[in-house]
Each structure stands twice: as structure tokens, then as C-alpha cells.
Amino acid sequence: MAEQNPKTTPSEAKRPDDSPGTISAESVYNRPGAADALPPIVTLNAYTQLIALNTGIRILYWQSTTEKAFRYSVRHDDDLIYFGAYTDGAARLEAHCHDGLASYNTEGGCNDAYVAYRPGCLIDFTKTAGAGSGVTIAISPSVLAELSAEDATVLDRRLRSGHCFSQIRGGRELMGLATGLRAARNRTVPGSQLQMLGGSLSFMGLLVEQVFGQDETPTRLSRAEVRQMQTVRDCLLADLAAPPRLDRLARQAGMSVSRLQRSFRLLYGSSVYALFQKERMDEARRLLLADDDSILSVAAALGYSNPGHFSAAFRRQFGLNPSELRRTARFRR
């Protein structure tokens, strides 16, 4: 997907009356409890909540419904890279960014996604009336480098300038990951933190690929890369009840998460998770037809603690519920 340049809007645009004080981004993350929230959600203000994963990734969830437009300003004294998406609502978020050297205006709304690194900038935001929500991942350049040296290299040229903002129109897969991250914040079952971490890495990797990686996407894999992907597939499917984390698969393969995702899709025509889920549901179908174990037992054997989630996943793949499959199979005997 092609990168879009920031939209320029008239500087004399009418300002709403409401004008709260400027927010220091650094003070947000240094407030008590914000650095190690696991997972009680830290409420930052009336519109924003934060979950901080112990990897150094912070996930911000923001939403608001207002009858009038309102303004607020943020000074970016935090030295963080932001990966974000507007997931729902008809409201628009306009921003005027100025760092003493340059200034520009941007506007974002539902299904827009962005990468931003603007340390030292003052940004005046205007949120239009109506509902709007989204999710933003904040990560320091050093933590990004630890998680993925290759992705840090891809971004390094942009980050060295001290200013980076790129916005694109998010496709179904990217926005699905963003929506999944928003849904994950309310989960309290075992594994929810891993799901948030995996979802964050997938979202950031895909967004980096779409914003910066068009010229670096391989068109074919070398023999060594094919063997790497075959090893990744074996690890992925070794235990269908417990999908491994993408960062661990990437580490085992000796590559970044985004490169793993690109190479895997190139070889198998599917994302890592989509292939895992297909194989898991194929195994579920085999088990349901092979013996008389209860549906609950089959769901548990494949890592589902909630039978409703298992049935929904099965129905998405085969177009019928597990119980309907069994009734059909028995009728044909």
C-alpha cells in the first residue's frame, strides 16, 4: 500500500472554544503504576487507558464520544515511536505539528494507520464532534532494536532525521489486528498478555512493511530461506494447542518478525496465524469425526478453554458448528 503524504489544511481553520493545557508525554509514562501495569489498566485521562507489557511495549487505548469538537496539546518529550490506527467512529482527528523547524497539518479517521516519531514536537490536536476510537503502540527505538534489528535498520534513516510521520489507509488485515488489540484489553484469561504481545508485534510488523517495505519485499526466496520457513512451519504446528509467539519463531529463524511474516506468506500464501488456525481446525474436524470424545474434550485438547470460541472458529472455517458436523456424519453412516 502506498505511503500517503500528510494532508495540508488551512492554518486559519476555526478553532473550538475548549482549550485544555498541554500534556507532557514523558509525564504520562512516568506516573506511578504506568510503567509496570500488568494488566490492571491505567486510566491516563477521560479518553485514554494504558497497558504496559513487560517487554517495554505500551498499548494505549483511546475512545471518546463528544457533542462538540475539543482541543488538547501534547509535547513529545518521550522519545518513543508510535504505531497507531483509528479503528471506529466517524469523528476525525486533526493535528498541527511544529518542532521549531517545520510545521504541517494532518487529518486522520476510521481505518487510517500511522507510524510517528516526533521527539521534541508540540502537537495541537483537534477532535471533531462524534465518536472515535483507536489503539496506539508506543515503543522506544532501543527496545525496537532489541526485538528486531532489521526493522530498526529499516526505520533508522527516518529516525535519524528526528522527525517521522507516515500515514496510510489500513487494509482488512492491518485493521483486524488493531481491532483485535482493542478487544484483548478486556480479557483476563491465561494467555491474554501473550495475545496482546503477539498482536502488537504483528501489527507493528505489518504496518512497517506497508509503510516502508514496498521496495524491500522479496519476490522469491533462496533455498536457505525456504528451509528456514519449513523449519518455522514445523515449529508452528508442533503443538496445535499452543501457538508459539511470533518473536520466538523469528528469533529461532534468525530474522525479524516482519521479515518472517513476509517470507512465510511468500512461500505458503498465508499469514503465520492463519495457517496455524487452519491446521488446528482441520485437526478438530478429524478428531470430531474419528471418535466420540465430547466437543468440550476436543476443544480443550486444542487449547480452547472457552467452547464458544472453539465453535465460532470452527464455524468460520467450515460453515457449520462442531455439533452439526457430528449430526451430519452420524446421519450418513
N, C-alpha and C positions, 0 to 999 in steps of 0.2 A: 504494500500500500504506500503510495507516495506521500512524502512529508509535505505538510502544509505550512506556509509561512504565516506568522501571526497576522491577524486581521488588524487593519488600521481603522480607528474610529475617530470622529472629530473630537478634538480636545475640549471644545466648548460644549460638549454634551451636558444636558441638565443633570445636576446632582441632587439626590434625595436629601431631605432635611436631616435625617438621622445621621449622626457623626460621632460614633464612639471613639475612644482613644486607640492609639497604636498598640498592637500586640507584639511583644518580643518573642520570636520563635524559640530562642535559646531558653528563655524562662519557662516556656511551656514544657520542655523536655526535662528541665532540672527541678521541676516542682516535686514535692515529696510524693513518692509512690509511683511516679510516671516511668521511672527507669526500669522498674522490676515488677510491673503489673502482670501477674500470671494467674488466671486470667481475670481477676476482678477487673472490670472495665473502668478505667479512669475517666471521669467526666471532666473535660477541659473547659467547656463553656456550654451555653444553652443549645449549641448546634453540633458539637463535636465530642466524640469519645475516642479513647486510645487504648489499644492493647499493645504491650511491648513484649515481643518474643525474646527469649534469652540468647538468640543469635545476634542481636543488635539490630533487628528489623522492627520497626514500629509501624503499626497499621492504624490509620486514622479513619474513623467512620463519621461522615458528616451528613446531616439532613436538616431541612427546615421547611416550614410552610408559613408564609407570611402574606398578609394582605397588602403590604406596601414594600417598595424597594428599601433596602437598608445598606449602609456602608460600613466598612471596617478596614483598617490598615494593618499590615504585617511587615515588620522589619526582619529580614532573613539574616540573622546573626548566628545561625546554627550550623553552617557548612554541611548541609545534607542534600542528597539527591532525592527528588520526589518523582514517584511513578504513580500516576493517578488516572481515574476515569469517573465521568459523570454517568451514573447508572440509571437514574429515574427522574421523572418530573419534567415539566415544561419550562421551569424557570431558567434564566440564563445567568452566567456569572461573568461579569466584565471586570477586567483588570487593567490598571495603568501602572506599569513598572518603570522605575527610574533608579539609576545607580550612580548618578553624577556625571556619567559619560554619555549615556544614551537613554532614551525613553521610548516606549512603544505601548500600544494598547492591544489587548487580546479579548476574545469572547468565546466562551465555551458553553455547551449544553449537553443534553442527553446523548449518549453514545460517542462523545468526544473523549479522547485519551491523550495523555501528555507525559513528557519527561522534562523536568525542570531542575536546573541547578543555578541558583541566583544568590550566592552569599553576598551580604552587604547591601542588597537591594531593598528599597522600600516599595511595597506594592499596595496600591489603593484598590480594594475590591468593592464592586457594587453588585449585589444580588438582586435581580428583578423580583417582582411580586410573584407569588405562586409557590409550588412545591419543587424541591430539588434535593437530590441525594447523590452520594458517591463514596468512593473509597480511595485513599491515598496511602502509599507505602513510602516511608522515609528511611533512608539508609545512608550512612556515611561513605565517602569514597574508599576509605581504608577497609571497611567491612565488606563492601562490594568486591574489592580486590582480593580479600581472603576467600570469599565464596566463589569467585570466578575471575581468575586473572585475565582470561581472554576478553570477557565483557568489559573489564576495567580498561583494557587496552583500546577496545572499540570506542569507549567514551572518553578516553584520555585527552584526545585532541580537542574535544568540546569543553572538557572540564578545565583544561589549562587556560582557556580564554577567560575563565572566571565567570562566565555567563552562558547559560544554555537554556533554551526553551524551544521545544518542538511539539506540535500538536497534530494528531491525525484523527480521522474518523474511524472509530473502532469497529471491527467486524464481529461476526457472531461468536467466534471462539474467544477472542480477547474480552469481549463484554461478558461472555458467560463466565470466564474466570473472575472478573471483577464482581459480578453478582454473587458468585459462589463465596467469595471472600466476605461479602456483606452478610450472607446467611450464616457463615461459620461462627460469627461472633456470639451467637446465642446458643451455641452447642456447649454442653457441659459433659458429654460422654467421653470416655477414654479415647484418645486419638485425635481429639479436636484440635489440640495445639499442633500436632503433626500435619493435620489437614490445612491449617492456616499457613504453616511454614511452606508446605508444598505448593499451595495455591499462590502464595506470594512469589515464590521463585518462578513458577510457571508464568504468572502474569508479567513479572519484570522481564523475563527472558523473551517472551513473545513480543512485548512492546519494544524492547531494544532491537529485536530482529526487524520489526516492521518500520521503525523509525530510522535506524542506522544501518541495517544489514542488507539492504537490497543488492548492493554490489558485491557482497561477500557470501551470498548464499550459494553453496556448491550445486553444480548441475549433475555431478556424478561423484561416486565415492571410490576411493582407492581400494585395493584388495585388503590392505590393513584396516581401513575404516569399516569395510564390510564385516571383517572378522570381529572388530570391536562391537559393532551393532548386534551381531549374532550373540556375542557374549552378554551384552546388555539384555537382549531378549530372554536368554536363558535365566539370567538373574531375576528379571521381572516376573517370569512365570513360574519360578521355583516354588513359590508358596502363594496360591491364589487366595488365601485368606488374609494375607498381609502384604499389600503393595509396598515395595521399598521406596524410600524418598528419592526424588529426582537428583538432589545434590549428591547423595551417596552413589547412585548409579553413575553420575558424571565423574565423580572422583575415582571410582573404580576403573572407568574407561579412560581416565587421564585427559578429560576435556571439560569445557564449561557446560552449564545447564542448557544455554541457548544453542550451542553447537550440537549437543546431544539431541535436542529436540529436532533441529533441522535435519541432521543426518538420519535419525530414526525415521522421520516422516519420508525422507527421500527414498529410503530402502524399502519400508513397509507400507507406505501410503497411508499412514495413520499416526496420530499422536501416541505417545507412550501410554498415557492413561486410557485412551480409547481402545488400544489393543489389549491392555490388561483386562479391561471391563468386558470386552467381547469374549475373551478366553474364559473369564470367570463365569459369565452367563452360559457359555457353551458347556462348561463343566457342570453347572447347575442343572441344565437340561438333561445331560447324560445321567446324573445321579437320580433325578426325579423319575426317569424312565427305567433305570436299571434295577431299583429295589423299592421297598415300601417304607423306607425311613420317612419320618414326618417332614413336612415342609419346614418346620422350625429347626429340625436337626440339620437339614441340608443348608438352610440359611446360616446357622451357626458354624457349620463346617467350612463355609466360605467367608467367614469373618463378619457376618452381619449380626449385630446384637438387636437390631430392630427389624422384625419380619416385614413390616410395612415398607421399609426402604428396599428390602430384598425384592418384594413383589413388584414395586414400582420399577426397579432396574430391569427385572426380568420382562415386564410388560413392554418397556421401551425397546428391548431388543427383538422380542418375538411376537408382540402384538396380542398377547394373552397372559393371564395370571398363571402362576405355578399350579394352582388347583384346577384351572381349566385345562391345562396341558394333561394332567393326570386323568381327569374325567374323559377327555378325548381319547387318550391312549387305552384306557380300560374298555371303552365302548368298541374300539376297533379290534380287540382281542377275540 
